[in-house]
Amino acid sequence: MREPRLFVAQPLTPGSEVELDDRSRRHVSQVLRLRIGHQVILFDGSGTDFAAELTHCDRVCCRARIDGVRSTEATASLPIGLAVGISRGERMDFVVQKSVELGVATIWPLTTERSIVQMDAQRRDKRMAHWRGILIGACEQSGRSRLPVLHEPTGLAEWLEAHPQGLMLHHGAQPGLHALPAPTTPIHLLVGPEGGLSDAECTLAERHHYIAVRLGPRILRTETAPLAAIAAIQTLWGDFR
């Protein structure tokens, strides 16, 4: 069995012992049914994997001793930031999970004119915790040691003011990604929610130097479009090459 990878939300150092959080404890003790002496891989999101051994493991508490550094993840050759209109339920979960697996460095959930999902402060906090759990799980599964940054939901206009220049997906645009020059700076990728961005929002994005691009002749769903774009960007200019 492959050694399980587990995220630990504290700085890790060789020789120290850490207690796993409830989520990891349940996975290790109840799902995988590991016991004392089993080897695991721990990471704290900073880019390093640590080899560790379980020193205590039951339904109440799991602890692991860090034996040493196992590997270090290289910095992405082309950091990709995804700004995506918040979609409903599992669609947004899917986008967060798969975009992390594909290598995004940053995720900004956006509220837009056509956003169906409306969140008060309490619901926003719950969704952020939920998305962060999905993000961590995707890192554990895909072998990523650097945790992508997940920002609080914000409005599109406010986000554009802080992040001028990037790419905007639009099915009516003329150029495809292949027609663009290779980027020399991190990419900001803007994708709308169900129904896409409004005409006014597209105009606003263009005023902030966003280039509208399309992904072929077909109209893609909101959960498909960002993932197809990320994969294309990684293939053309990123670490899929």
ROSE-4610 file (N, C-alpha, C; in Angstrom, 1 decimal, always signed):
// ROSE-4610
residu = [M/M/M/R/R/R/E/E/E/P/P/P/R/R/R/L/L/L/F/F/F/V/V/V/A/A/A/Q/Q/Q/P/P/P/L/L/L/T/T/T/P/P/P/G/G/G/S/S/S/E/E/E/V/V/V/E/E/E/L/L/L/D/D/D/D/D/D/R/R/R/S/S/S/R/R/R/R/R/R/H/H/H/V/V/V/S/S/S/Q/Q/Q/V/V/V/L/L/L/R/R/R/L/L/L/R/R/R/I/I/I/G/G/G/H/H/H/Q/Q/Q/V/V/V/I/I/I/L/L/L/F/F/F/D/D/D/G/G/G/S/S/S/G/G/G/T/T/T/D/D/D/F/F/F/A/A/A/A/A/A/E/E/E/L/L/L/T/T/T/H/H/H/C/C/C/D/D/D/R/R/R/V/V/V/C/C/C/C/C/C/R/R/R/A/A/A/R/R/R/I/I/I/D/D/D/G/G/G/V/V/V/R/R/R/S/S/S/T/T/T/E/E/E/A/A/A/T/T/T/A/A/A/S/S/S/L/L/L/P/P/P/I/I/I/G/G/G/L/L/L/A/A/A/V/V/V/G/G/G/I/I/I/S/S/S/R/R/R/G/G/G/E/E/E/R/R/R/M/M/M/D/D/D/F/F/F/V/V/V/V/V/V/Q/Q/Q/K/K/K/S/S/S/V/V/V/E/E/E/L/L/L/G/G/G/V/V/V/A/A/A/T/T/T/I/I/I/W/W/W/P/P/P/L/L/L/T/T/T/T/T/T/E/E/E/R/R/R/S/S/S/I/I/I/V/V/V/Q/Q/Q/M/M/M/D/D/D/A/A/A/Q/Q/Q/R/R/R/R/R/R/D/D/D/K/K/K/R/R/R/M/M/M/A/A/A/H/H/H/W/W/W/R/R/R/G/G/G/I/I/I/L/L/L/I/I/I/G/G/G/A/A/A/C/C/C/E/E/E/Q/Q/Q/S/S/S/G/G/G/R/R/R/S/S/S/R/R/R/L/L/L/P/P/P/V/V/V/L/L/L/H/H/H/E/E/E/P/P/P/T/T/T/G/G/G/L/L/L/A/A/A/E/E/E/W/W/W/L/L/L/E/E/E/A/A/A/H/H/H/P/P/P/Q/Q/Q/G/G/G/L/L/L/M/M/M/L/L/L/H/H/H/H/H/H/G/G/G/A/A/A/Q/Q/Q/P/P/P/G/G/G/L/L/L/H/H/H/A/A/A/L/L/L/P/P/P/A/A/A/P/P/P/T/T/T/T/T/T/P/P/P/I/I/I/H/H/H/L/L/L/L/L/L/V/V/V/G/G/G/P/P/P/E/E/E/G/G/G/G/G/G/L/L/L/S/S/S/D/D/D/A/A/A/E/E/E/C/C/C/T/T/T/L/L/L/A/A/A/E/E/E/R/R/R/H/H/H/H/H/H/Y/Y/Y/I/I/I/A/A/A/V/V/V/R/R/R/L/L/L/G/G/G/P/P/P/R/R/R/I/I/I/L/L/L/R/R/R/T/T/T/E/E/E/T/T/T/A/A/A/P/P/P/L/L/L/A/A/A/A/A/A/I/I/I/A/A/A/A/A/A/I/I/I/Q/Q/Q/T/T/T/L/L/L/W/W/W/G/G/G/D/D/D/F/F/F/R/R/R]
num = [1/1/1/2/2/2/3/3/3/4/4/4/5/5/5/6/6/6/7/7/7/8/8/8/9/9/9/10/10/10/11/11/11/12/12/12/13/13/13/14/14/14/15/15/15/16/16/16/17/17/17/18/18/18/19/19/19/20/20/20/21/21/21/22/22/22/23/23/23/24/24/24/25/25/25/26/26/26/27/27/27/28/28/28/29/29/29/30/30/30/31/31/31/32/32/32/33/33/33/34/34/34/35/35/35/36/36/36/37/37/37/38/38/38/39/39/39/40/40/40/41/41/41/42/42/42/43/43/43/44/44/44/45/45/45/46/46/46/47/47/47/48/48/48/49/49/49/50/50/50/51/51/51/52/52/52/53/53/53/54/54/54/55/55/55/56/56/56/57/57/57/58/58/58/59/59/59/60/60/60/61/61/61/62/62/62/63/63/63/64/64/64/65/65/65/66/66/66/67/67/67/68/68/68/69/69/69/70/70/70/71/71/71/72/72/72/73/73/73/74/74/74/75/75/75/76/76/76/77/77/77/78/78/78/79/79/79/80/80/80/81/81/81/82/82/82/83/83/83/84/84/84/85/85/85/86/86/86/87/87/87/88/88/88/89/89/89/90/90/90/91/91/91/92/92/92/93/93/93/94/94/94/95/95/95/96/96/96/97/97/97/98/98/98/99/99/99/100/100/100/101/101/101/102/102/102/103/103/103/104/104/104/105/105/105/106/106/106/107/107/107/108/108/108/109/109/109/110/110/110/111/111/111/112/112/112/113/113/113/114/114/114/115/115/115/116/116/116/117/117/117/118/118/118/119/119/119/120/120/120/121/121/121/122/122/122/123/123/123/124/124/124/125/125/125/126/126/126/127/127/127/128/128/128/129/129/129/130/130/130/131/131/131/132/132/132/133/133/133/134/134/134/135/135/135/136/136/136/137/137/137/138/138/138/139/139/139/140/140/140/141/141/141/142/142/142/143/143/143/144/144/144/145/145/145/146/146/146/147/147/147/148/148/148/149/149/149/150/150/150/151/151/151/152/152/152/153/153/153/154/154/154/155/155/155/156/156/156/157/157/157/158/158/158/159/159/159/160/160/160/161/161/161/162/162/162/163/163/163/164/164/164/165/165/165/166/166/166/167/167/167/168/168/168/169/169/169/170/170/170/171/171/171/172/172/172/173/173/173/174/174/174/175/175/175/176/176/176/177/177/177/178/178/178/179/179/179/180/180/180/181/181/181/182/182/182/183/183/183/184/184/184/185/185/185/186/186/186/187/187/187/188/188/188/189/189/189/190/190/190/191/191/191/192/192/192/193/193/193/194/194/194/195/195/195/196/196/196/197/197/197/198/198/198/199/199/199/200/200/200/201/201/201/202/202/202/203/203/203/204/204/204/205/205/205/206/206/206/207/207/207/208/208/208/209/209/209/210/210/210/211/211/211/212/212/212/213/213/213/214/214/214/215/215/215/216/216/216/217/217/217/218/218/218/219/219/219/220/220/220/221/221/221/222/222/222/223/223/223/224/224/224/225/225/225/226/226/226/227/227/227/228/228/228/229/229/229/230/230/230/231/231/231/232/232/232/233/233/233/234/234/234/235/235/235/236/236/236/237/237/237/238/238/238/239/239/239/240/240/240/241/241/241]
x = [+0.8/+0.0/+0.9/+0.5/+1.2/+1.1/+2.2/+2.2/+1.2/+0.3/-0.7/+0.0/-0.5/+0.0/-1.0/-0.6/-1.5/-1.0/-1.9/-1.6/-1.7/-0.7/-0.6/-0.5/-1.4/-1.5/-0.6/+0.7/+1.7/+3.0/+4.0/+5.4/+5.9/+6.5/+7.1/+8.6/+9.2/+10.7/+11.1/+12.1/+12.6/+12.9/+12.5/+12.7/+11.6/+10.7/+9.5/+8.4/+7.4/+6.3/+5.0/+4.1/+2.9/+1.6/+0.6/-0.7/-1.6/-2.2/-3.0/-4.3/-4.9/-6.2/-7.3/-8.5/-9.6/-9.8/-9.7/-9.9/-8.9/-7.6/-6.6/-6.6/-7.0/-7.1/-8.1/-9.3/-10.3/-9.9/-9.2/-8.8/-7.8/-6.8/-5.8/-6.2/-7.0/-7.4/-8.6/-9.6/-10.9/-11.0/-10.4/-10.5/-9.4/-8.1/-7.0/-6.6/-7.1/-6.8/-5.3/-4.6/-3.2/-2.9/-1.8/-1.4/+0.0/+0.4/+1.7/+2.8/+3.7/+4.8/+4.6/+3.4/+3.1/+3.8/+4.3/+4.9/+3.9/+4.0/+3.1/+4.0/+3.4/+4.1/+3.3/+4.0/+3.3/+3.8/+3.0/+3.4/+2.6/+3.2/+2.6/+2.2/+2.3/+1.9/+2.9/+4.2/+5.2/+6.1/+5.9/+6.6/+7.5/+7.5/+8.3/+7.5/+7.8/+7.2/+8.2/+7.6/+8.4/+8.0/+9.0/+8.7/+8.5/+7.4/+7.1/+6.5/+6.5/+6.1/+5.1/+4.0/+2.9/+3.5/+3.4/+3.8/+2.6/+1.5/+0.2/-0.9/-1.9/-3.0/-4.2/-5.2/-6.5/-7.6/-8.8/-10.0/-10.0/-9.2/-9.2/-8.0/-6.9/-5.7/-4.7/-4.1/-3.0/-1.8/-0.7/+0.5/+1.6/+2.5/+3.5/+4.8/+5.9/+7.2/+7.8/+8.4/+8.9/+10.4/+10.7/+12.0/+13.0/+12.4/+13.3/+12.6/+13.3/+12.8/+12.8/+11.7/+11.6/+11.8/+11.1/+11.3/+10.8/+11.2/+10.8/+10.2/+9.0/+8.4/+8.9/+9.3/+9.8/+8.7/+9.1/+8.1/+7.6/+6.3/+5.7/+6.4/+6.6/+7.3/+6.4/+5.1/+4.1/+2.9/+3.0/+1.9/+0.6/-0.5/-1.8/-2.7/-3.4/-4.4/-5.8/-6.7/-8.0/-9.0/-9.7/-10.8/-12.1/-12.9/-14.1/-15.4/-16.4/-17.7/-18.2/-18.7/-19.2/-20.4/-20.3/-21.4/-22.0/-23.1/-23.9/-23.2/-23.3/-23.0/-21.8/-22.0/-21.0/-20.2/-20.7/-20.0/-18.8/-19.0/-17.9/-16.9/-17.4/-16.5/-15.6/-16.2/-15.5/-14.4/-14.7/-13.7/-12.6/-12.8/-11.8/-10.9/-11.5/-10.7/-9.8/-10.4/-9.7/-8.7/-9.0/-8.0/-6.8/-6.9/-5.8/-5.0/-5.6/-4.9/-4.2/-4.7/-4.1/-3.0/-2.9/-1.7/-1.9/-3.1/-3.3/-2.6/-2.1/-1.5/-2.4/-3.4/-4.3/-5.8/-6.7/-8.1/-8.9/-9.6/-10.5/-11.9/-12.8/-14.2/-14.8/-15.6/-16.1/-17.6/-18.2/-19.6/-19.8/-20.7/-20.9/-22.4/-22.7/-24.1/-25.0/-24.5/-25.3/-25.1/-24.4/-24.2/-25.5/-25.7/-27.0/-26.8/-25.6/-25.3/-25.1/-25.9/-25.7/-25.3/-24.4/-23.8/-23.8/-24.4/-24.1/-22.8/-22.4/-21.1/-21.0/-22.1/-22.1/-21.9/-22.7/-22.6/-21.3/-20.8/-19.5/-18.4/-18.4/-17.4/-17.5/-18.7/-18.9/-18.4/-18.7/-18.2/-16.7/-16.1/-14.7/-14.0/-14.5/-14.0/-14.2/-15.3/-15.6/-14.7/-14.5/-13.6/-12.1/-11.8/-10.4/-10.2/-11.2/-11.0/-10.9/-11.6/-11.5/-10.1/-9.6/-8.3/-7.2/-7.3/-6.3/-6.3/-7.5/-7.7/-7.1/-7.3/-6.7/-5.2/-4.6/-3.2/-2.6/-3.3/-2.9/-2.9/-4.0/-4.1/-3.1/-2.9/-2.1/-0.7/-0.2/+1.2/+1.7/+0.8/+1.3/+1.7/+2.8/+3.3/+3.1/+2.9/+2.6/+1.1/+0.5/-0.9/-1.3/-2.2/-2.6/-3.3/-3.3/-4.0/-5.5/-6.3/-7.8/-8.2/-8.7/-9.1/-10.6/-11.0/-12.4/-13.1/-14.4/-15.2/-15.2/-15.1/-15.1/-15.9/-16.2/-16.9/-16.0/-16.5/-15.7/-15.0/-15.7/-15.1/-14.0/-14.2/-13.1/-11.9/-12.2/-11.1/-10.3/-11.0/-10.3/-9.4/-9.8/-9.0/-7.7/-7.7/-6.5/-5.7/-6.3/-5.6/-5.8/-5.2/-5.3/-4.5/-5.0/-4.3/-4.4/-4.9/-5.0/-5.8/-6.4/-7.2/-8.6/-9.5/-10.9/-11.6/-12.2/-12.8/-14.2/-14.4/-15.6/-15.9/-17.0/-17.3/-17.4/-17.6/-17.7/-16.4/-15.3/-14.0/-13.4/-12.5/-11.9/-10.6/-9.7/-8.4/-8.5/-7.8/-7.7/-6.4/-6.2/-4.9/-3.7/-3.8/-2.6/-2.1/-2.9/-2.6/-1.9/-1.8/-1.2/+0.3/+1.0/+2.4/+2.6/+3.7/+4.0/+4.1/+3.4/+3.4/+4.8/+5.1/+6.3/+6.1/+4.8/+4.4/+3.3/+3.0/+1.9/+0.6/-0.2/-1.5/-2.6/-3.5/-4.8/-5.8/-6.6/-7.6/-9.0/-9.8/-11.1/-12.2/-13.1/-14.1/-15.4/-16.5/-17.8/-18.5/-19.7/-20.5/-21.4/-22.5/-23.5/-24.1/-24.1/-24.6/-23.5/-22.3/-21.2/-21.2/-20.2/-20.1/-21.1/-21.6/-22.5/-21.7/-22.4/-21.7/-20.9/-21.6/-21.0/-19.7/-19.8/-18.6/-17.5/-17.8/-16.8/-16.1/-16.9/-16.3/-15.4/-15.9/-15.1/-13.8/-13.8/-12.6/-11.6/-12.2/-11.3/-10.7/-11.4/-10.8/-9.6/-9.7/-8.5/-7.5/-7.5/-6.5/-6.6/-7.9/-8.1/-8.4/-7.7/-7.9/-8.9/-10.0/-11.0/-10.5/-10.6/-10.1/-11.2/-11.2/-12.2/-11.5/-12.2/-11.7/-12.5/-12.2/-12.8/-14.2/-15.0/-16.3/-17.5/-17.2/-18.3/-18.5/-19.7/-19.9/-19.8/-18.9/-18.6/-19.3/-19.6/-20.2/-19.3/-19.9/-19.0/-18.0/-18.3/-17.3/-16.3/-16.6/-15.7/-14.7/-15.2/-14.4/-13.1/-13.1/-11.8/-10.8/-11.3/-10.4/-9.8/-10.6/-10.0/-9.0/-9.3/-8.3/-7.0/-7.1/-5.9/-5.1/-5.7/-5.0/-4.3/-5.0/-4.4/-3.2/-3.4/-2.3/-1.1/-1.3/-0.2/+0.5/-0.3/+0.3/+1.1/+0.5/+1.2/+2.5/+2.3/+3.4/+3.9/+3.1/+3.4/+4.1/+3.8/+4.6/+4.0/+3.0/+2.6/+3.5/+4.4/+5.3/+6.3]
y = [-1.2/+0.0/+1.2/+2.2/+3.5/+4.2/+4.8/+5.5/+6.7/+6.9/+8.0/+9.3/+10.3/+11.7/+12.4/+13.1/+13.8/+15.2/+16.2/+17.6/+17.8/+18.6/+19.0/+20.5/+21.1/+22.6/+23.2/+22.9/+23.5/+23.2/+24.1/+23.8/+22.5/+21.8/+20.5/+20.5/+19.8/+19.7/+18.3/+17.8/+16.4/+16.2/+15.1/+14.8/+15.1/+15.9/+16.3/+15.3/+15.4/+14.6/+15.4/+15.1/+15.9/+15.0/+15.7/+15.0/+15.3/+14.3/+14.5/+15.1/+15.9/+16.5/+15.5/+15.8/+14.8/+14.2/+15.0/+14.5/+13.5/+13.8/+12.8/+11.6/+11.8/+10.7/+9.7/+10.2/+9.3/+8.5/+9.2/+8.6/+7.5/+7.8/+6.8/+5.7/+5.9/+4.9/+4.1/+4.7/+4.1/+3.7/+4.4/+4.1/+3.2/+3.6/+2.9/+1.8/+2.0/+1.1/+0.8/+1.9/+1.9/+1.8/+1.3/+1.1/+1.6/+1.5/+2.0/+1.3/+2.2/+1.7/+1.9/+2.1/+2.4/+3.7/+3.7/+4.9/+5.8/+7.1/+8.0/+9.2/+10.0/+11.2/+12.4/+13.3/+14.5/+15.8/+16.7/+18.0/+19.1/+20.3/+21.4/+22.5/+22.3/+23.2/+24.2/+24.1/+25.0/+24.4/+23.2/+22.7/+21.5/+20.9/+19.8/+18.6/+17.4/+16.2/+15.6/+15.2/+14.6/+13.1/+12.2/+10.8/+10.8/+10.0/+10.0/+8.6/+8.3/+7.0/+7.2/+6.4/+6.5/+6.0/+6.8/+6.3/+6.0/+6.5/+6.2/+6.3/+5.4/+5.5/+4.7/+5.4/+4.8/+5.7/+5.4/+6.3/+7.6/+7.8/+9.0/+9.9/+9.4/+10.2/+9.4/+10.2/+9.6/+10.6/+10.1/+10.9/+10.2/+11.1/+10.6/+11.3/+10.6/+11.1/+11.4/+12.6/+13.0/+12.5/+11.6/+11.1/+11.9/+12.6/+13.5/+13.9/+14.7/+15.3/+14.2/+14.1/+13.1/+13.7/+14.8/+15.5/+16.9/+17.7/+19.2/+19.4/+20.1/+20.4/+21.7/+21.6/+22.8/+23.8/+25.1/+26.2/+26.1/+26.3/+26.2/+27.1/+26.6/+27.4/+28.6/+28.3/+29.4/+29.4/+30.2/+30.3/+30.7/+30.0/+30.3/+30.6/+31.7/+32.1/+32.0/+31.3/+31.1/+32.0/+32.9/+33.7/+33.2/+32.6/+31.9/+32.3/+32.6/+32.9/+31.7/+32.0/+30.9/+30.2/+28.9/+28.1/+27.3/+26.6/+25.9/+24.6/+24.4/+23.1/+22.3/+21.1/+20.2/+20.8/+21.7/+22.2/+23.0/+23.8/+24.6/+23.7/+22.7/+21.7/+21.1/+20.7/+20.0/+20.9/+22.2/+23.1/+23.3/+23.5/+23.6/+22.4/+21.2/+20.0/+19.8/+19.9/+19.5/+20.6/+21.9/+22.9/+22.8/+22.3/+22.1/+20.9/+19.9/+18.7/+19.1/+20.1/+20.6/+21.6/+22.1/+22.9/+24.4/+24.8/+26.3/+26.7/+27.9/+28.4/+29.2/+29.8/+30.6/+30.5/+30.6/+30.5/+31.7/+32.4/+33.5/+33.2/+32.9/+32.7/+34.1/+34.3/+35.7/+35.7/+36.8/+37.0/+38.0/+37.6/+38.4/+38.7/+39.4/+39.7/+38.5/+37.4/+36.2/+35.1/+35.5/+34.5/+34.1/+32.8/+32.2/+32.1/+31.8/+31.5/+32.9/+33.1/+34.3/+33.8/+34.5/+34.0/+35.1/+34.9/+35.8/+35.4/+36.1/+35.8/+34.4/+33.9/+32.6/+31.5/+31.7/+30.7/+30.8/+32.0/+32.2/+31.4/+31.6/+30.9/+29.4/+28.9/+27.4/+26.9/+27.7/+27.3/+27.4/+28.4/+28.5/+27.3/+26.9/+25.7/+24.5/+24.4/+23.2/+23.2/+24.3/+24.4/+24.1/+24.6/+24.4/+22.9/+22.2/+20.8/+20.0/+20.5/+19.9/+20.1/+21.4/+21.8/+20.9/+20.7/+19.9/+18.5/+17.9/+16.6/+16.4/+17.4/+17.3/+17.4/+18.1/+18.2/+16.8/+16.2/+14.9/+13.9/+13.9/+12.9/+13.1/+14.3/+14.6/+14.7/+14.7/+14.8/+16.2/+17.2/+18.6/+18.8/+19.5/+19.8/+21.3/+22.1/+23.5/+23.7/+24.3/+24.5/+25.7/+25.6/+26.8/+27.7/+29.0/+30.0/+30.1/+30.0/+30.1/+31.4/+32.4/+33.7/+33.7/+34.6/+34.9/+35.3/+35.0/+35.4/+37.0/+37.5/+38.9/+39.3/+40.5/+41.0/+41.1/+41.0/+41.0/+42.4/+43.5/+44.8/+45.0/+44.7/+44.9/+44.0/+42.8/+41.9/+42.4/+42.9/+43.5/+44.7/+45.5/+46.6/+46.2/+45.1/+44.6/+43.7/+43.2/+42.2/+42.5/+43.7/+44.0/+43.1/+42.8/+42.1/+40.6/+39.9/+38.5/+38.0/+36.8/+36.1/+35.9/+36.1/+35.9/+35.0/+33.9/+33.0/+33.5/+33.5/+33.9/+33.2/+32.5/+31.7/+32.4/+33.7/+34.5/+35.2/+35.0/+35.6/+34.9/+35.6/+35.1/+34.3/+34.9/+34.2/+33.0/+31.9/+30.8/+31.0/+30.2/+30.3/+30.2/+29.3/+29.0/+30.2/+31.2/+32.4/+33.4/+33.2/+34.2/+34.0/+35.0/+34.8/+34.2/+33.5/+32.9/+33.9/+33.7/+34.7/+34.8/+35.9/+36.1/+36.4/+36.5/+36.8/+35.8/+35.6/+34.7/+35.1/+34.1/+34.2/+34.3/+35.3/+35.4/+35.0/+33.9/+33.4/+33.7/+34.4/+34.8/+34.0/+33.4/+32.5/+32.9/+33.0/+33.4/+32.2/+32.5/+31.4/+30.8/+30.1/+29.6/+30.8/+30.7/+31.8/+32.8/+32.6/+33.5/+34.9/+35.6/+37.0/+37.9/+38.9/+39.8/+40.6/+41.2/+42.1/+43.2/+43.8/+44.9/+44.4/+43.2/+42.7/+42.4/+41.9/+41.6/+42.9/+44.0/+45.3/+45.8/+45.6/+46.1/+45.3/+44.0/+43.2/+43.7/+43.9/+44.4/+45.7/+46.6/+47.9/+47.6/+46.5/+46.2/+45.3/+45.3/+44.6/+43.1/+42.6/+41.2/+40.9/+39.9/+39.4/+38.3/+38.5/+37.4/+36.3/+35.1/+34.0/+32.9/+32.0/+30.9/+29.6/+28.5/+27.2/+26.4/+26.6/+25.8/+26.3/+25.6/+26.1/+25.7/+25.0/+24.5/+25.4/+25.5/+26.2/+25.2/+25.5/+24.6/+25.0/+24.0/+24.3/+25.0/+25.6/+26.4/+25.6/+24.3/+23.5/+22.9/+22.9/+22.4/+23.4/+24.6/+25.7/+26.0/+26.2/+26.6/+25.4/+24.2/+23.1/+22.8/+23.0/+22.9/+24.0/+25.2/+26.3/+26.1/+25.6/+25.4/+24.3/+23.2/+22.1/+22.6/+23.5/+24.0/+24.9/+25.8/+26.7/+25.9/+24.9/+24.0/+23.3/+22.9/+22.2/+23.2/+24.4/+25.3/+25.9/+26.3/+27.1/+26.6/+25.7/+25.3/+24.0/+23.3/+22.1/+20.8/+20.9/+19.7/+19.4/+20.4/+20.2/+19.1]
z = [+0.0/+0.0/+0.0/-0.8/-0.9/+0.5/+0.9/+2.1/+2.0/+2.9/+2.9/+3.1/+2.4/+2.6/+3.4/+4.5/+5.4/+5.6/+5.6/+5.9/+7.3/+7.8/+9.2/+9.3/+10.0/+10.0/+11.0/+11.0/+11.8/+11.2/+11.4/+10.9/+11.3/+10.4/+10.7/+10.7/+11.7/+11.7/+12.1/+11.4/+11.8/+13.2/+13.8/+15.2/+16.1/+15.6/+16.4/+16.3/+17.2/+17.2/+17.1/+16.3/+16.1/+16.2/+16.7/+16.8/+15.5/+14.9/+13.7/+14.1/+13.3/+13.5/+13.4/+13.7/+13.7/+12.4/+11.3/+10.0/+9.6/+9.8/+9.5/+10.4/+11.7/+12.6/+12.2/+11.8/+11.4/+10.1/+9.2/+8.0/+8.3/+9.1/+9.4/+10.2/+11.3/+12.2/+11.8/+11.1/+10.8/+9.4/+8.5/+7.1/+6.6/+6.9/+6.5/+7.5/+8.8/+9.9/+10.1/+10.1/+10.4/+11.9/+12.2/+13.6/+13.9/+15.1/+15.5/+14.7/+14.2/+13.4/+11.9/+11.4/+10.0/+9.6/+8.3/+7.8/+7.1/+7.3/+6.6/+6.1/+5.2/+4.7/+5.2/+5.8/+6.3/+5.6/+5.4/+4.8/+5.5/+5.5/+6.2/+5.2/+3.9/+2.9/+2.4/+3.0/+2.6/+1.5/+1.1/-0.1/+0.2/+1.4/+1.8/+2.3/+1.8/+2.4/+3.4/+4.5/+5.6/+5.8/+5.9/+6.3/+7.8/+8.2/+9.6/+9.9/+11.2/+11.7/+12.8/+12.7/+13.7/+15.1/+16.1/+17.4/+18.4/+18.0/+18.7/+17.7/+17.8/+16.8/+17.3/+17.6/+18.0/+17.6/+18.0/+17.6/+18.3/+19.3/+20.1/+19.7/+19.4/+19.2/+18.3/+17.3/+16.5/+16.5/+16.8/+16.8/+15.9/+15.3/+14.4/+14.7/+14.6/+14.8/+13.4/+13.2/+11.9/+11.9/+10.9/+10.8/+10.0/+9.0/+8.1/+6.9/+6.1/+4.9/+3.8/+3.1/+2.1/+0.7/+0.4/-0.9/-0.7/-1.7/-1.7/-3.1/-3.1/-4.4/-5.0/-6.3/-7.0/-7.1/-7.2/-7.4/-8.8/-9.0/-10.3/-11.3/-12.5/-13.6/-14.0/-14.0/-14.4/-13.3/-12.3/-11.4/-12.0/-11.7/-12.3/-11.2/-11.3/-10.4/-11.0/-10.4/-10.9/-10.2/-10.9/-10.3/-11.0/-10.2/-10.8/-10.1/-10.9/-10.3/-9.5/-8.3/-7.4/-8.1/-8.2/-8.8/-7.7/-8.0/-7.0/-6.5/-5.2/-4.6/-5.1/-5.7/-6.1/-7.2/-8.0/-9.2/-8.7/-7.7/-7.2/-6.5/-5.7/-5.1/-6.1/-7.3/-8.3/-8.9/-9.1/-9.7/-8.7/-7.4/-6.4/-6.4/-6.4/-6.3/-7.5/-8.7/-9.9/-10.3/-10.0/-10.3/-9.4/-8.2/-7.4/-7.9/-8.4/-9.0/-10.2/-11.0/-12.2/-11.9/-10.7/-10.4/-10.2/-9.9/-9.7/-8.4/-8.4/-7.2/-6.2/-6.8/-6.1/-6.6/-5.7/-6.1/-5.5/-6.3/-5.8/-6.2/-5.2/-5.5/-5.7/-6.8/-7.1/-7.1/-6.6/-6.8/-8.0/-8.9/-10.1/-10.3/-11.4/-11.6/-11.8/-12.3/-12.6/-11.5/-10.5/-9.4/-8.8/-8.8/-8.1/-6.6/-6.2/-4.8/-4.1/-3.1/-2.2/-0.8/-0.2/+1.1/+2.1/+3.3/+4.4/+5.0/+6.1/+6.7/+7.3/+7.9/+8.4/+7.4/+6.3/+5.2/+4.5/+4.4/+3.7/+4.5/+5.8/+6.7/+6.5/+6.5/+6.3/+5.0/+3.9/+2.6/+2.5/+3.1/+3.0/+3.7/+4.9/+5.6/+4.7/+4.1/+3.2/+2.0/+1.4/+0.2/+0.6/+1.8/+2.2/+2.5/+3.0/+3.2/+1.9/+0.9/-0.4/-1.0/-0.8/-1.3/-0.7/+0.6/+1.3/+0.8/+0.7/+0.2/-1.2/-2.0/-3.4/-3.4/-2.5/-2.3/-1.8/-0.8/-0.3/-1.4/-2.2/-3.3/-4.4/-4.8/-6.0/-5.8/-4.5/-4.2/-4.1/-4.1/-3.9/-2.5/-2.3/-1.0/-0.7/-1.7/-1.5/-1.5/-0.5/-0.4/-1.2/-2.2/-2.9/-1.9/-2.3/-1.5/-1.9/-0.9/-1.2/-0.5/-1.3/-0.8/-0.4/+0.4/+0.7/-0.5/-0.6/-1.8/-1.8/-3.0/-3.2/-4.5/-4.7/-5.9/-7.0/-8.2/-9.4/-9.6/-9.4/-9.6/-8.7/-7.4/-6.4/-6.8/-7.2/-7.6/-8.8/-9.8/-11.0/-10.6/-9.7/-9.3/-8.7/-8.0/-7.3/-8.2/-9.3/-10.1/-11.6/-12.1/-13.5/-14.4/-15.5/-16.6/-16.4/-17.4/-17.4/-18.6/-18.4/-19.5/-19.0/-19.9/-19.5/-20.5/-20.0/-20.9/-21.4/-22.7/-23.3/-24.6/-24.7/-25.9/-27.2/-27.1/-28.3/-28.8/-28.0/-28.4/-29.6/-30.3/-31.5/-31.2/-30.5/-30.4/-29.4/-29.7/-28.8/-28.0/-27.0/-26.2/-27.1/-28.1/-28.8/-29.6/-29.8/-30.6/-29.8/-28.5/-27.6/-27.4/-27.1/-26.8/-25.5/-25.3/-24.0/-22.9/-21.8/-20.7/-20.0/-19.5/-18.8/-17.3/-16.9/-15.5/-15.2/-13.9/-13.5/-14.2/-14.5/-15.2/-14.2/-14.5/-13.8/-14.8/-14.5/-15.3/-14.8/-15.5/-15.1/-15.8/-15.0/-15.5/-14.8/-15.5/-14.9/-14.3/-13.7/-13.1/-14.1/-13.7/-14.6/-15.4/-16.7/-17.5/-17.9/-17.4/-17.8/-17.2/-17.6/-17.2/-18.1/-17.5/-18.3/-19.2/-20.2/-21.2/-20.4/-19.4/-18.7/-17.9/-17.4/-16.7/-17.6/-18.8/-19.8/-20.2/-20.4/-20.7/-19.6/-18.4/-17.2/-17.2/-17.4/-17.4/-18.5/-19.7/-20.8/-20.5/-19.8/-19.3/-18.4/-17.7/-16.8/-17.5/-18.8/-19.6/-19.6/-19.5/-19.7/-21.1/-21.6/-23.0/-23.0/-23.8/-24.0/-24.9/-24.4/-25.2/-25.2/-26.2/-26.2/-26.2/-25.9/-25.9/-26.9/-28.2/-29.2/-29.5/-30.4/-30.8/-29.9/-28.9/-28.0/-26.8/-26.3/-25.0/-23.9/-23.0/-21.9/-20.6/-19.8/-18.5/-17.6/-16.6/-15.7/-14.9/-14.7/-14.0/-15.0/-16.3/-17.3/-17.8/-18.0/-18.7/-17.9/-16.6/-16.0/-16.0/-15.9/-15.9/-17.2/-18.3/-19.6/-19.9/-19.4/-19.6/-18.9/-17.6/-16.9/-17.5/-18.0/-18.6/-19.9/-20.7/-21.9/-21.6/-20.6/-20.2/-19.7/-18.9/-18.5/-19.6/-20.6/-21.8/-22.7/-22.9/-23.7/-23.1/-21.8/-21.2/-19.8/-19.2/-17.8/-17.7/-16.6/-16.3/-16.8/-17.8/-18.5/-19.7/-20.0/-21.2/-20.9]
